[in-house]
Amino acid sequence: MSVSEVFELTAELIRLHSVTGEEKVAVEWMKRLFERWGWHYEVIPVTEGRDNLFVSFGTPSIVFTTHLDVVPAPPELFTPRIVEDTLYGRGACDAKGIAATMLVAARSLRAQGVTNFGILFVVGEEVEGDGARKAASVLKSRGIEYIINGEPTEGKILIAHKGDYILELECEGRACHSGYPELGVDANQKISSLIAHLYTVNWGEHEVLGRATLNIGVLQGGVAMNVVSPRATATCYIRTVEASDVVAERVREAVGERALVREIWRADPSFLTDVPGFERGVAAYGTDIPNFKELAAKAVLYGPGTIHVAHTIHEKLSAADVAEALEGYEKIFRFLQEQIEG
């Protein structure tokens, strides 16, 4: 198995501007690669112009999967660069480098005569997971027992990751001249007070996942500096450690009548398959694993690189990480094979 081949494939993928919603360029690149390698693939349509790709060798009971979309980035990050033994660029570790590592690991397994596994590349992971949900719906009756989901885990087997609860708050006010604020109702003041309260709420704790966290990602309000604000909104992201219904009740208690609440997305925490022989960890971030629920397969979460540089201008993947992951993916695969065969 070749680290240099992984770097070559990753560099080619980094050059493709496959931000979420615009993944077609990466999907078409994958199709050409599969055709060159003689791999037959199945196209799983998601939305117009957006497809997942599924390659099966025999009848897959184990499937390697990761996503082809990336978050937006400055143009220069779509030009890969290698410094010493490290590759830099958007998607280096999240998750184009992981996709390339899985491809090379799969070629190694095939060279050893291994069958009954597959590779699934999905779109949309960075926004709403529509690719994974569509794939789960299409593949749910195919006998897939395990998925090996690729995210940058620092080479650890992650035994759990936090859930997600995303909501928008809206406060209404009444506009007036800012010289006479008593004539209006300040929506900005209302939402600021509410946010300050939300940061004092205990959103839950778990012995494995730790403490839930709240982030106010987007805050908008007002129309001009000399007008009392008639409307204000805040988009909130809670990294949850309890069931979504419990979190929803906490939100209702914390907000009360102080704002209108719109639920955008929810996913419970995920508890995953352990594999012996690896360092273990948990993740504070979410993955596509909850979106594969309809597939009814057990999940392993593992991959090279660190989430700490994902989505940043410093995104990278080292040769040492790749070498470890090439061995790691095969080791995980062999362990899961043993579980299936009993």
N, C-alpha and C positions, 0 to 999 in steps of 0.2 A: 504494500500500500504506500502511495507516494504523497508526501506532504507538498512537494512542488506541484503536483497535479491539482491538488486542492487549491493552492494559491492561484494557479492559472485560471481555473474555473471561477473562483471567487472574484478575481480581478475583472474577468469578462462580465460577470453579473453586476458588479458594482457600477460599471459604465452605463448600465441600463437604468433609465429614470423611471423605475417601477414603484412610484409612490402609490398609496392605497387609492384604488379607483382607476389607476392607470397601469395595471399590472400586465397588460397584454404584451408589451414588448419583451418582458421576461418569460412569459408563457410561450411565446413564439420561439424564443431562443432555446428554451428547453425542448420544444418539439423537434427542432433541427438537431439538437444534440442526441436525442433519443433515436432519431432516424439514422444518424451517423453511426451510432453504436449498435443499431439493429434491435433496439428495444421497442416493443409494441406498447402503445399508450392509449388510455381511454380519456376522452375529454368530458369533464363534468361541468356543464354550463352553470353559472351562478347568476349573473345579470348580463345584459347586453354588452358584448365585447369583453367579458370577464369570465375566465374559465379556471377550474382546477385541472390538474393532470394526475392521473393514476396509472402507475406501471405495476403489472403483476407478473410474478414468476411462479407459474403453477397456480395453486389455489391458496392465496395468502391467509395465514393465520396470525402473522405478525406484520405490522406496517410501520415503516419509518415515515415520519411526517414533520414538515415545518412549513413556514410561509414564505412567499416570494415578494410580498409588499414591504415597503419601508416607509418610515416617516419622512416628511419633507426635510430638505437640507440645502445649504448654500451650494451653488453649482460646482464649486471646486471639490466638494466631497464625493462627487460622482466620477472623479478621476482617481483611480487607485494609485497608491504609492507604497513602496516597500522600503522600510528603513531597517537595516540590519536583518533581523529574522522576523520582522513584524509587518503585517499588511494593514494599511489604513484605508478608510473610506466608508461611505454610508452603506450599511448592510454587512460590513466585514464580520461582525459577530451576531447581528440581529436582522436577518438570519440567513443571508446569502452564503456566508462562510460555512454555516451549519448545513445548508442544502448541498453545497459542494462536498463537504465531508461525508454526508450520507451517500452521495452518488459514488464516491470512491470506495467507501466501505461496502456498498452494494456490489460493485464490480468485483471486489475481492471475494465476497461470498459466492457470487456466480462462478468465478474462476475455480472455486473449490467444489462446484457442483451442487451448491445449496439451492433449493427451490422452496416454494410455498411461502414466499414473503412478497412484500410490495413496497413501493415508495409513493407517497401522496404529497404533492405540493399544492398548497391552497393559497387563495387570495383573501384579502380583507381582514387579516388578523389584527392589524394595528388600529382598526376603528371599531368594527362591530362583530367580527367573526362570522360574516355571512358565508364565506367560503367553506369553513369547517362545518357549519350547520348543514349546508347543502350536501357536502360530501358524506356526512353521517347519514343523511336521509337516503342517499342513493346506494350507499355501501352496507347498510345495516343488515342485510340478509345474506352477506357473502361469507360468513363464518370467521370474521376477524375477531381474534380473542385479545390481542394486545396491540396498542400503539406505542411507539417510541417517539415521543414528542420532543422536537429540538428547540431549545432556547439556551441562551448563554448562562450556564449554571456553574461555571468555573470547574467543570469536570466532576462535579458532585452529583450524586443521585438526590434529587429533591423529593422528599417524602410527603410534602404538602405545599400548597400555596394559598394565599389569601383570596377571598372573594372580592366582588366588586358591587358597589351600590352607587349609582350615578344619578344625580337629581338636579333639577333647576328650581331655584327659588325666585319668586317674583313679588315685589312689594309695590303697591300702588300709592301714589301721592296726589297732590294737586298743585299745579304750577302757579307761580305768582312772581312778581318782581322780587328779586333777592334783597332789595332794600326794606321790604316789608314782609319778612318771612312768616309773621303771624297770620297772614292772609292765605297761606297755603299749607300744604302737608309735604314734608320733605321725604321722598322715597329713599333717597340715599342715606339719610340718617336712620331710617327704619331698618334698612338692610344691613347697615354697618353695625347697629346694635345687635341685630339677630346673629350676625356672623361672629361677633365677639362672644356671644353666649354659646354658639355651637362649638367653639374651640375649647370650652370648659367641660363639654359633655364627655363622659366615658363611653366610647362607642363599642366597648367590649374587649375582653381579654381571653386568651386561650393558652393552655399549658404548652402547646407545641408551636402555634402560630404567633404567640405574643400578643401585643396590644394593637387594636385597630387604629387606623390613622385617618385623619380628615385633611383634604386639600381643597381650598377654594381656588379652582383653576382659572376661572374667567369671572370678572366682576365688571358689570356695565351699568351705567345710570346717568340720568340727566341729559339736558339738551344744550345748555350753555352755562358759562360761569356766573352769569348774572340772573339766572332763572332757578327758582326752587324746583328740585327734580320731581317730575310727575310719575316716573317709573324707574325701577332699578331691578336688575337680575343678578343672580350669582349661580354659577355652575359648580357643583360640589362633587367630589369623588371620595367616597369612603372605601378604604381597603379593609374589608370586613373579615372577622374571625368567627362569626356566628351565622346562623341561617338568615337568609334575606328577609323572611317574615319578621324575625326578631328585630332586625335593623330598621325595617319599615316602621314598626311600632315605636322604636326610639325616636325616629325622625318626627313622627306625628306628635309625640310628647314634647320634643324639644322645640318644634316650630309652633305648634298650636295654631292660633288664628293670626299669627303675625305675618304670614306670607302664604301665597299660593304655591303648592308643591307639585312639580311635574316629575314623575319618575321616568328616567331615560333608559336605564339598564340595570339589571341585577344578575348576579351569579353567586352561588354559594361557594364557600371555600372548598378546595379540592384536596382529598387525601389519596395518595398515590402509591403505586407499587414500589416496594423496596427491592434492591438488588444487592446481594452480598459482595464484599470486596471493594467497595467504593466508600469514600467519605460521604456523609449524609448532610443534608441541609434543608432549609425551608425557604420559600420565596415570599417576599412582600408584594410582588407583582402578579398580575394575572396572565393567563395563557389561553390558547384555544381549547384546552382540555375540556372545560365545561361545555363548549360548543359542540363537542363530539358526543354528547350525552346519548343521543339517539342511536349511536353505533353500539352502545352497550359493551364496550371493550374496556379492559383494564389499561391503565396508562402508566408509562415510565417517563419521567421528565429529566432530560440530560442533554448537555451540549458543551462545546468549547467556548471560551471567552467569558467575559464578565458583564453582567447587566449594568455595572457602574459606569461603563463608557458607552453603552447603547444609547441612541438618541442624542449623542453629543458630537462635537466637532473632533473629539479624540477617539472615536470608535475604531477598534483595532482587533486583530487576531494574530496571535503569535504562532510560530512554527511548532513550538513545544506544546501549545494547547491542541493544535491539530493532530500531532503525532499521538498524544494521549487519547484524544477522542476517537481516532481511527481504531485503536485497540479497544477503547471503551465500548463503542457501538457493537463491535463483534462479540465482546464479552457479554454484554447485555442480551444480545440476540441469542447466544448459545444458552444462557441461563433460562430465558423465556421458552426456548425450544424444549428444554428439559421439563419445565413446568407443564407444558402442553402434552408431552409424551408420557408424563407421569412417572 
